[in-house]
Amino acid sequence: MEIRRLCKWGRDEYSEHFALLCEITRKPKFTCERCGRSARKKRYLCKPRKRDQ
């Protein structure tokens, strides 16, 4: 699977690639300003913003 931004994932992709989703969202450092999703690396989000931790 080509790794797309979480913001573009469809409902089916969440269940089909659950292990990958868990890896991407473990200990998040960035949050998307557009949709609110969080990820460890900014490449997984459309409009990433570093979280204050």
Biopython code that builds the backbone (N, CA, C, O; Angstrom):
import numpy as np
from Bio.PDB.StructureBuilder import StructureBuilder

atoms = [
    (1, "MET", "N", (0.837, -1.189, 0.000)),
    (1, "MET", "CA", (0.000, 0.000, 0.000)),
    (1, "MET", "C", (0.878, 1.247, 0.000)),
    (1, "MET", "O", (1.809, 1.370, 0.796)),
    (2, "GLU", "N", (0.567, 2.155, -0.895)),
    (2, "GLU", "CA", (1.229, 3.447, -0.896)),
    (2, "GLU", "C", (0.741, 4.196, 0.342)),
    (2, "GLU", "O", (-0.461, 4.249, 0.603)),
    (3, "ILE", "N", (1.653, 4.761, 1.089)),
    (3, "ILE", "CA", (1.248, 5.452, 2.312)),
    (3, "ILE", "C", (0.715, 6.833, 1.941)),
    (3, "ILE", "O", (1.452, 7.702, 1.474)),
    (4, "ARG", "N", (-0.577, 7.007, 2.160)),
    (4, "ARG", "CA", (-1.236, 8.283, 1.889)),
    (4, "ARG", "C", (-1.424, 9.025, 3.200)),
    (4, "ARG", "O", (-1.289, 8.449, 4.280)),
    (5, "ARG", "N", (-1.727, 10.269, 3.098)),
    (5, "ARG", "CA", (-1.993, 11.073, 4.287)),
    (5, "ARG", "C", (-3.256, 10.560, 4.972)),
    (5, "ARG", "O", (-4.232, 10.213, 4.307)),
    (6, "LEU", "N", (-3.235, 10.514, 6.296)),
    (6, "LEU", "CA", (-4.390, 10.022, 7.057)),
    (6, "LEU", "C", (-5.652, 10.802, 6.722)),
    (6, "LEU", "O", (-6.754, 10.255, 6.755)),
    (7, "CYS", "N", (-5.493, 12.065, 6.406)),
    (7, "CYS", "CA", (-6.639, 12.917, 6.088)),
    (7, "CYS", "C", (-7.409, 12.395, 4.876)),
    (7, "CYS", "O", (-8.594, 12.692, 4.727)),
    (8, "LYS", "N", (-6.758, 11.628, 4.016)),
    (8, "LYS", "CA", (-7.374, 11.122, 2.791)),
    (8, "LYS", "C", (-7.858, 9.676, 2.920)),
    (8, "LYS", "O", (-8.474, 9.151, 1.993)),
    (9, "TRP", "N", (-7.592, 9.029, 4.049)),
    (9, "TRP", "CA", (-8.014, 7.636, 4.225)),
    (9, "TRP", "C", (-9.532, 7.550, 4.249)),
    (9, "TRP", "O", (-10.212, 8.420, 4.794)),
    (10, "GLY", "N", (-10.047, 6.489, 3.651)),
    (10, "GLY", "CA", (-11.479, 6.214, 3.711)),
    (10, "GLY", "C", (-11.782, 5.273, 4.864)),
    (10, "GLY", "O", (-10.873, 4.732, 5.492)),
    (11, "ARG", "N", (-13.041, 5.086, 5.131)),
    (11, "ARG", "CA", (-13.476, 4.241, 6.242)),
    (11, "ARG", "C", (-12.916, 2.820, 6.144)),
    (11, "ARG", "O", (-12.493, 2.249, 7.150)),
    (12, "ASP", "N", (-12.913, 2.257, 4.956)),
    (12, "ASP", "CA", (-12.424, 0.887, 4.767)),
    (12, "ASP", "C", (-10.937, 0.761, 5.068)),
    (12, "ASP", "O", (-10.490, -0.267, 5.576)),
    (13, "GLU", "N", (-10.175, 1.791, 4.760)),
    (13, "GLU", "CA", (-8.732, 1.734, 4.979)),
    (13, "GLU", "C", (-8.379, 1.633, 6.462)),
    (13, "GLU", "O", (-7.373, 1.020, 6.818)),
    (14, "TYR", "N", (-9.193, 2.226, 7.320)),
    (14, "TYR", "CA", (-8.925, 2.139, 8.759)),
    (14, "TYR", "C", (-8.963, 0.694, 9.238)),
    (14, "TYR", "O", (-8.098, 0.284, 10.012)),
    (15, "SER", "N", (-9.935, -0.077, 8.800)),
    (15, "SER", "CA", (-10.029, -1.467, 9.249)),
    (15, "SER", "C", (-9.054, -2.368, 8.497)),
    (15, "SER", "O", (-8.497, -3.293, 9.088)),
    (16, "GLU", "N", (-8.839, -2.118, 7.207)),
    (16, "GLU", "CA", (-7.930, -2.950, 6.411)),
    (16, "GLU", "C", (-6.477, -2.800, 6.844)),
    (16, "GLU", "O", (-5.712, -3.763, 6.782)),
    (17, "HIS", "N", (-6.091, -1.618, 7.277)),
    (17, "HIS", "CA", (-4.692, -1.333, 7.621)),
    (17, "HIS", "C", (-4.570, -0.869, 9.070)),
    (17, "HIS", "O", (-3.858, 0.089, 9.372)),
    (18, "PHE", "N", (-5.275, -1.563, 9.957)),
    (18, "PHE", "CA", (-5.325, -1.155, 11.359)),
    (18, "PHE", "C", (-3.944, -1.158, 12.021)),
    (18, "PHE", "O", (-3.638, -0.255, 12.800)),
    (19, "ALA", "N", (-3.114, -2.148, 11.727)),
    (19, "ALA", "CA", (-1.775, -2.214, 12.326)),
    (19, "ALA", "C", (-0.938, -1.003, 11.902)),
    (19, "ALA", "O", (-0.223, -0.425, 12.720)),
    (20, "LEU", "N", (-1.027, -0.626, 10.640)),
    (20, "LEU", "CA", (-0.307, 0.547, 10.147)),
    (20, "LEU", "C", (-0.837, 1.816, 10.811)),
    (20, "LEU", "O", (-0.059, 2.693, 11.186)),
    (21, "LEU", "N", (-2.135, 1.914, 10.955)),
    (21, "LEU", "CA", (-2.752, 3.061, 11.621)),
    (21, "LEU", "C", (-2.233, 3.194, 13.053)),
    (21, "LEU", "O", (-1.923, 4.296, 13.505)),
    (22, "CYS", "N", (-2.142, 2.081, 13.755)),
    (22, "CYS", "CA", (-1.636, 2.101, 15.139)),
    (22, "CYS", "C", (-0.190, 2.578, 15.181)),
    (22, "CYS", "O", (0.192, 3.322, 16.085)),
    (23, "GLU", "N", (0.611, 2.158, 14.216)),
    (23, "GLU", "CA", (2.015, 2.563, 14.155)),
    (23, "GLU", "C", (2.134, 4.069, 13.864)),
    (23, "GLU", "O", (2.937, 4.763, 14.489)),
    (24, "ILE", "N", (1.345, 4.559, 12.930)),
    (24, "ILE", "CA", (1.391, 5.971, 12.531)),
    (24, "ILE", "C", (0.946, 6.885, 13.666)),
    (24, "ILE", "O", (1.498, 7.973, 13.835)),
    (25, "THR", "N", (-0.039, 6.462, 14.438)),
    (25, "THR", "CA", (-0.614, 7.329, 15.472)),
    (25, "THR", "C", (-0.033, 7.114, 16.868)),
    (25, "THR", "O", (-0.432, 7.792, 17.816)),
    (26, "ARG", "N", (0.904, 6.176, 17.002)),
    (26, "ARG", "CA", (1.526, 5.926, 18.311)),
    (26, "ARG", "C", (2.408, 7.115, 18.698)),
    (26, "ARG", "O", (3.238, 7.558, 17.904)),
    (27, "LYS", "N", (2.234, 7.619, 19.891)),
    (27, "LYS", "CA", (2.990, 8.770, 20.416)),
    (27, "LYS", "C", (3.014, 9.922, 19.403)),
    (27, "LYS", "O", (4.078, 10.279, 18.899)),
    (28, "PRO", "N", (1.861, 10.496, 19.108)),
    (28, "PRO", "CA", (1.794, 11.542, 18.080)),
    (28, "PRO", "C", (2.563, 12.808, 18.448)),
    (28, "PRO", "O", (2.584, 13.230, 19.604)),
    (29, "LYS", "N", (3.194, 13.401, 17.437)),
    (29, "LYS", "CA", (3.930, 14.649, 17.611)),
    (29, "LYS", "C", (3.316, 15.783, 16.794)),
    (29, "LYS", "O", (3.642, 16.952, 16.997)),
    (30, "PHE", "N", (2.415, 15.422, 15.858)),
    (30, "PHE", "CA", (1.798, 16.412, 14.981)),
    (30, "PHE", "C", (0.287, 16.212, 14.931)),
    (30, "PHE", "O", (-0.203, 15.092, 15.074)),
    (31, "THR", "N", (-0.445, 17.302, 14.727)),
    (31, "THR", "CA", (-1.894, 17.264, 14.547)),
    (31, "THR", "C", (-2.224, 18.045, 13.284)),
    (31, "THR", "O", (-1.636, 19.096, 13.029)),
    (32, "CYS", "N", (-3.157, 17.538, 12.497)),
    (32, "CYS", "CA", (-3.578, 18.206, 11.271)),
    (32, "CYS", "C", (-4.485, 19.382, 11.637)),
    (32, "CYS", "O", (-5.471, 19.215, 12.355)),
    (33, "GLU", "N", (-4.147, 20.554, 11.142)),
    (33, "GLU", "CA", (-4.969, 21.739, 11.417)),
    (33, "GLU", "C", (-6.294, 21.682, 10.670)),
    (33, "GLU", "O", (-7.248, 22.357, 11.056)),
    (34, "ARG", "N", (-6.366, 20.893, 9.613)),
    (34, "ARG", "CA", (-7.577, 20.819, 8.805)),
    (34, "ARG", "C", (-8.613, 19.872, 9.403)),
    (34, "ARG", "O", (-9.785, 20.230, 9.517)),
    (35, "CYS", "N", (-8.188, 18.656, 9.790)),
    (35, "CYS", "CA", (-9.176, 17.652, 10.218)),
    (35, "CYS", "C", (-9.006, 17.182, 11.661)),
    (35, "CYS", "O", (-9.891, 16.513, 12.194)),
    (36, "GLY", "N", (-7.880, 17.519, 12.306)),
    (36, "GLY", "CA", (-7.692, 17.160, 13.703)),
    (36, "GLY", "C", (-7.063, 15.798, 13.952)),
    (36, "GLY", "O", (-6.886, 15.407, 15.106)),
    (37, "ARG", "N", (-6.722, 15.065, 12.892)),
    (37, "ARG", "CA", (-6.066, 13.767, 13.090)),
    (37, "ARG", "C", (-4.647, 13.995, 13.600)),
    (37, "ARG", "O", (-4.073, 15.063, 13.387)),
    (38, "SER", "N", (-4.078, 12.990, 14.276)),
    (38, "SER", "CA", (-2.735, 13.097, 14.839)),
    (38, "SER", "C", (-1.854, 11.977, 14.325)),
    (38, "SER", "O", (-2.334, 10.886, 14.016)),
    (39, "ALA", "N", (-0.544, 12.257, 14.236)),
    (39, "ALA", "CA", (0.411, 11.264, 13.744)),
    (39, "ALA", "C", (1.797, 11.545, 14.310)),
    (39, "ALA", "O", (2.081, 12.636, 14.805)),
    (40, "ARG", "N", (2.657, 10.519, 14.220)),
    (40, "ARG", "CA", (4.031, 10.670, 14.703)),
    (40, "ARG", "C", (4.871, 11.535, 13.774)),
    (40, "ARG", "O", (5.729, 12.287, 14.236)),
    (41, "LYS", "N", (4.630, 11.437, 12.455)),
    (41, "LYS", "CA", (5.416, 12.181, 11.470)),
    (41, "LYS", "C", (4.502, 13.082, 10.654)),
    (41, "LYS", "O", (3.365, 12.720, 10.350)),
    (42, "LYS", "N", (5.006, 14.253, 10.307)),
    (42, "LYS", "CA", (4.166, 15.217, 9.603)),
    (42, "LYS", "C", (3.815, 14.779, 8.191)),
    (42, "LYS", "O", (2.843, 15.283, 7.629)),
    (43, "ARG", "N", (4.563, 13.868, 7.600)),
    (43, "ARG", "CA", (4.267, 13.426, 6.231)),
    (43, "ARG", "C", (2.930, 12.687, 6.123)),
    (43, "ARG", "O", (2.414, 12.509, 5.019)),
    (44, "TYR", "N", (2.372, 12.262, 7.239)),
    (44, "TYR", "CA", (1.097, 11.543, 7.231)),
    (44, "TYR", "C", (-0.117, 12.473, 7.295)),
    (44, "TYR", "O", (-1.253, 12.001, 7.250)),
    (45, "LEU", "N", (0.103, 13.780, 7.397)),
    (45, "LEU", "CA", (-1.000, 14.733, 7.557)),
    (45, "LEU", "C", (-0.962, 15.799, 6.466)),
    (45, "LEU", "O", (0.105, 16.115, 5.941)),
    (46, "CYS", "N", (-2.126, 16.352, 6.126)),
    (46, "CYS", "CA", (-2.226, 17.385, 5.079)),
    (46, "CYS", "C", (-1.683, 18.736, 5.534)),
    (46, "CYS", "O", (-0.948, 19.402, 4.805)),
    (47, "LYS", "N", (-2.052, 19.121, 6.728)),
    (47, "LYS", "CA", (-1.651, 20.431, 7.247)),
    (47, "LYS", "C", (-1.126, 20.247, 8.672)),
    (47, "LYS", "O", (-1.779, 20.648, 9.636)),
    (48, "PRO", "N", (0.072, 19.632, 8.803)),
    (48, "PRO", "CA", (0.582, 19.291, 10.130)),
    (48, "PRO", "C", (1.022, 20.502, 10.946)),
    (48, "PRO", "O", (1.520, 21.495, 10.416)),
    (49, "ARG", "N", (0.821, 20.383, 12.237)),
    (49, "ARG", "CA", (1.288, 21.390, 13.192)),
    (49, "ARG", "C", (1.873, 20.649, 14.380)),
    (49, "ARG", "O", (1.243, 19.744, 14.928)),
    (50, "LYS", "N", (3.085, 21.036, 14.781)),
    (50, "LYS", "CA", (3.756, 20.377, 15.900)),
    (50, "LYS", "C", (2.958, 20.594, 17.172)),
    (50, "LYS", "O", (2.516, 21.705, 17.466)),
    (51, "ARG", "N", (2.780, 19.511, 17.921)),
    (51, "ARG", "CA", (2.036, 19.579, 19.179)),
    (51, "ARG", "C", (2.944, 20.070, 20.290)),
    (51, "ARG", "O", (4.136, 19.764, 20.306)),
    (52, "ASP", "N", (2.389, 20.823, 21.208)),
    (52, "ASP", "CA", (3.118, 21.234, 22.408)),
    (52, "ASP", "C", (3.055, 20.075, 23.383)),
    (52, "ASP", "O", (1.971, 19.613, 23.741)),
    (53, "GLN", "N", (4.219, 19.607, 23.812)),
    (53, "GLN", "CA", (4.211, 18.448, 24.708)),
    (53, "GLN", "C", (4.944, 18.720, 25.966)),
    (53, "GLN", "O", (5.033, 17.848, 26.830)),
]
sb = StructureBuilder()
sb.init_structure("model")
sb.init_model(0)
sb.init_chain("A")
sb.init_seg("    ")
for serial, (resi, resn, name, xyz) in enumerate(atoms, 1):
    if name == "N":
        sb.init_residue(resn, " ", resi, " ")
    sb.init_atom(name, np.array(xyz, "f"), 0.0, 1.0, " ", f" {name:<3s}", serial, name[0])
structure = sb.get_structure()
